[in-house]
Amino acid sequence: MKNNKKTIIPFLLSLLISVSAIRAEEKTFDKTASRTWTSKKGDAIEASFEKNQYGLVYLKKADGKTIKVRGSALCEEDQKLLASFNESAITKALNSKKGQSVKKAPKEIYALFGEKLRTSRNKPVSVDTLSDKVIGVYFSAHWCPPCRKFTPELVKFYDSLKAEGKPFEIIFVSSDRSEDAMYEYMKEMDMKWLALPFGDKRKAELANTFNVKGIPKFVVINSKGELITENGRGEVPRGTKVFENWEK
């Protein structure tokens, strides 16, 4: 028994050291550093990360060539790493005013969405983040082909408005069949916006309020919850200039 204890203790110590090293590596990981990326099929490539956009991951090889890989085709470990990149960007944006007082959203916004929304990694965010913003309400689902066609266009539109510093946010109202499918969809399409919690009873109320008969549907409301347009899907292809009309 004593010999077993002598064997087990060094093993446990080495295990703790290994776990600590892994966590330290995760905290200090450099997105631009070259690493091995592996597909679900087991194919591997040595490359550095450039960007993750519209469900595609851009990787730069040592020879300077950039290749595109669909994020959903990567192994689970690499997909989790990509999700952490997205979460970091979302958290940075949401916490940009940390330390400052946050204006409370109107009661009408609370009535529509509740007190908490979710990020693409299911992290809670106060609905007060919608204060003084134009809000897009996006009814969509992973399994819906028209949705998957429109979503990349909406992601590009959203990213452009955020880059311009416009007071705009999107709330994803999912019709996916499971919570996992919902977050997989958000991750695959690089949705940096927020979402109504999966299974929230307000989904049916929102669908009724905004006359949703089918998906995708993109509704735009003002910061008080008043309808601006039910035809956001038809207006997005016109480009970010439509935001000027939404702000009036």
NUZA-575181 format. One record per residue (C-alpha): x, y, z. Coordinates in pm, whole numbers, plus 50000, padded with zeros to 5 digits. Example, Ala and Ser with C-alpha at 12.3 -4.5 7.8 and 13.67 -1.06 7.14 Angstrom:
! residues 2
512304955050780513674989450714
//
This chain:
! residues 248
500005000050000502875023850088504495017149751501195024749579500955057949764504495066649658503545059549297500195077749303501395110149464504005118849194501435109748929498855133449078501435161049104502445156548742498765156948641498165189648826501215205048663499995193848320496505208548374498005241348496500255242848192497315237047958495275264548124498225288248111498675280447742494965287547677495215321347847498325331847654497385316947317498375339047026495755337946750498395346646489500775318646591501135288846361499515256846487498155223946359494525225646247492725192346213489545183046028486905158546151488315134045893491765136646051493425157745782495915182345933497575214445821500135237345984498955273345952498205305446140494715319446194493685350145993489925353946037486635335646077483945350145853480575337645726481295302245843484685300745670488055300045850490965317145673494315300545750497735312745634500365286545552504115290945596504505298145223502195328145258499225312345083495815316045245493365287245239489685286945334488205259145546484595255645657484545259346034482025231246080484465207045910487145211946178487575188946476485775196846803488895210846972489545235446687485885245846677486025253847049489135274846987487355294346711484375299746938486705314347202487965339446943484395350246869483495351847237486555373447305485435398547042481865399047176482985403147537485355431147443482565449947267480025444647544482495454447816483895484847635481995506747881482915486548187483255508548491480745533348355477085534348446474925515248200471645531048101468675509148179466665497647878463005508647860460345486448015459045478747663462365462147577462265442147901458735431147811459915418647471463165401047568463275396747945466215405948167468955384548010470065376347657472785352147547476025354347350476935328447087478535308047367475465309147590476885335347826474285358247990474205395047897471945421848043469185434347816470365469247913472995465547643470155473547398469635508047548469465535947285470005511646998468135502146683467335465246725466985438246462464955407746561466025377946350463745347446330465795319346180467025283346217469965261346122467775236445933466145263045710467805266345362466515301945293467815311945638471255297945565471285317445240470295350545403472325347845725475795353945570474405385445407473015396845743476325389245918478165410945665475595438745708475865436946089479665436546090479765467045861477395487046084479355477846397482605487946224481005521646152480125524946519476375525346461474065519546763472715486646636472185451746774470515419846655468605394946867468435359846723465145341846791465845305546712463485279446570466165252646595465195218646726467775218647005469945242547200473085226147058471845231946702471145268446783474655275346911476235254646635474405276646383475595308546556479165295846565479215283046208477815315346063480015337346286477045355146444478505381046680475095393146791472935382247085470135357047118466945350447310467635320747542466685287847378463205276447474462225310347617458445314647627458865349347475459665333547140455975326747072455015361247197457585377846969456415357346670452835368246738453775404646798455705407246471453355385846261455875358546183454335333345941457585318345817461375321345842463685337945782462125370445898464075401146002462155427846190463625461446293462435480846598463605512346772465055515247123461515517747268460355485747102458305503646834458195487746489460345503846218459915477145951458805441145916460685438645586464235440545715465105410345501464185430045189466045461345303469375446045409470525439445048470415477244991473405480845220474175499945538472675532045401469225518945505470275523945866469805561645821466105555745760465875532346056467375558546289464855585746197
//
